[in-house]
């Protein structure tokens, strides 16, 4: 019984020693969560349809956001077709796909499921072909 207690004590002592030596990562080393791309619906400008599942929007006249959709929601839609934008919730601020309901107007309106919203860097926005710049 005494030998068993001594063995348990030795294991606990070794474990606590290892835990004391392990240092938590500093704030500089730990990855920071990216700030979500937020904007108000009133900040939206022009748009360009890149493909049946991708749309680019001008925001505050100096930023470009890329909207990616599940499925081919924009198939057959042109840049002149009306888009329906409705905030989901009490705020008109959009930070994530679930903050916005986007649809395509016309004789048979349809809703699009937004998969992601990404703010492009100035370099990415400048690299867009002219016909895709909103």
C-alpha positions as CSV (number, residue, x, y, z in Angstrom):
1,X,0.0,0.0,0.0
2,X,2.8,2.4,0.8
3,X,4.7,1.5,-2.4
4,X,1.5,2.1,-4.4
5,X,0.9,5.5,-2.8
6,X,4.6,6.4,-3.5
7,X,4.2,5.4,-7.1
8,X,1.0,7.5,-7.5
9,X,2.7,10.4,-5.9
10,X,5.7,10.1,-8.3
11,X,3.4,10.0,-11.3
12,X,1.4,13.1,-10.1
13,X,4.6,15.0,-9.3
14,X,6.0,14.2,-12.8
15,X,2.7,15.3,-14.4
16,X,2.6,18.6,-12.5
17,X,6.2,19.2,-13.4
18,X,5.5,18.7,-17.1
19,X,2.4,21.0,-16.9
20,X,4.5,23.7,-15.2
21,X,7.1,23.5,-18.0
22,X,4.6,23.8,-20.8
23,X,4.0,27.5,-21.5
24,X,0.8,28.7,-23.2
25,X,1.4,30.2,-26.6
26,X,1.8,34.0,-26.5
27,X,-0.8,36.2,-28.1
28,X,1.6,36.9,-30.9
29,X,1.9,33.2,-31.7
30,X,-1.7,32.3,-31.6
31,X,-3.7,32.8,-34.8
32,X,-6.2,35.7,-34.6
33,X,-9.6,35.1,-35.9
34,X,-10.1,37.2,-39.1
35,X,-12.5,40.1,-38.7
36,X,-15.6,39.4,-40.7
37,X,-16.2,41.5,-43.7
38,X,-19.0,43.8,-42.6
39,X,-20.9,46.5,-44.5
40,X,-24.3,48.1,-44.5
41,X,-26.8,47.5,-47.3
42,X,-26.8,51.2,-48.0
43,X,-23.0,50.9,-48.7
44,X,-23.6,48.6,-51.7
45,X,-23.0,50.0,-55.1
46,X,-22.9,48.2,-58.5
47,X,-22.5,44.5,-59.1
48,X,-21.2,42.2,-61.7
49,X,-22.1,38.5,-62.2
50,X,-18.9,36.5,-62.8
51,X,-20.5,33.0,-63.1
52,X,-23.7,31.2,-62.1
53,X,-22.4,30.9,-58.5
54,X,-20.3,34.1,-58.1
55,X,-21.1,37.8,-57.9
56,X,-18.9,40.8,-57.2
57,X,-20.3,43.9,-55.4
58,X,-18.8,47.3,-55.0
59,X,-19.0,48.5,-51.4
60,X,-18.4,52.1,-50.3
61,X,-17.0,52.8,-53.8
62,X,-13.5,51.5,-52.8
63,X,-14.0,47.9,-51.8
64,X,-15.0,44.8,-53.7
65,X,-16.8,41.9,-52.1
66,X,-17.1,38.4,-53.6
67,X,-20.4,36.6,-53.0
68,X,-20.3,32.8,-53.6
69,X,-23.6,30.9,-53.8
70,X,-24.6,27.3,-53.3
71,X,-25.7,26.0,-56.6
72,X,-26.2,27.9,-59.9
73,X,-28.5,30.6,-58.5
74,X,-27.4,33.2,-61.1
75,X,-27.7,30.9,-64.2
76,X,-29.3,32.9,-66.9
77,X,-29.2,36.2,-65.0
78,X,-27.6,39.3,-66.5
79,X,-26.1,42.3,-64.8
80,X,-29.1,44.4,-65.6
81,X,-31.6,41.9,-63.9
82,X,-32.9,43.2,-60.6
83,X,-31.4,41.7,-57.4
84,X,-33.5,41.6,-54.2
85,X,-31.5,42.3,-51.0
86,X,-33.2,41.9,-47.6
87,X,-31.5,42.0,-44.3
88,X,-32.3,39.1,-42.0
89,X,-32.8,40.5,-38.5
90,X,-33.1,43.9,-37.1
91,X,-29.9,45.4,-38.4
92,X,-29.0,46.3,-42.0
93,X,-25.3,45.3,-41.3
94,X,-24.0,42.3,-43.2
95,X,-21.1,40.4,-41.7
96,X,-21.9,36.8,-42.6
97,X,-24.0,35.0,-45.2
98,X,-26.9,34.5,-42.8
99,X,-27.3,38.2,-42.4
100,X,-28.6,38.7,-45.9
101,X,-31.3,37.3,-48.1
102,X,-30.5,37.7,-51.7
103,X,-32.7,36.9,-54.6
104,X,-33.2,37.5,-58.3
105,X,-36.3,39.4,-59.4
106,X,-38.3,38.8,-62.5
107,X,-41.4,37.0,-63.6
108,X,-40.4,34.1,-61.3
109,X,-38.4,35.5,-58.4
110,X,-35.9,33.1,-56.8
111,X,-33.8,33.1,-53.7
112,X,-30.1,32.4,-53.6
113,X,-28.3,30.6,-50.7
114,X,-25.1,32.6,-50.0
115,X,-22.3,30.3,-49.2
116,X,-19.6,32.9,-48.4
117,X,-18.9,36.6,-48.5
118,X,-15.3,37.7,-48.9
119,X,-13.8,41.1,-49.0
120,X,-11.1,41.2,-51.7
121,X,-7.8,42.8,-51.1
122,X,-7.0,45.9,-53.2
123,X,-4.6,43.7,-55.2
124,X,-7.3,41.1,-55.8
125,X,-9.8,43.7,-56.8
126,X,-7.3,45.3,-59.2
127,X,-6.6,42.0,-60.8
128,X,-10.2,41.4,-61.8
129,X,-10.8,41.5,-65.5
130,X,-12.4,44.8,-66.5
131,X,-15.7,43.2,-67.4
132,X,-16.0,41.8,-63.8
133,X,-15.2,45.0,-61.9
134,X,-18.4,46.3,-60.3
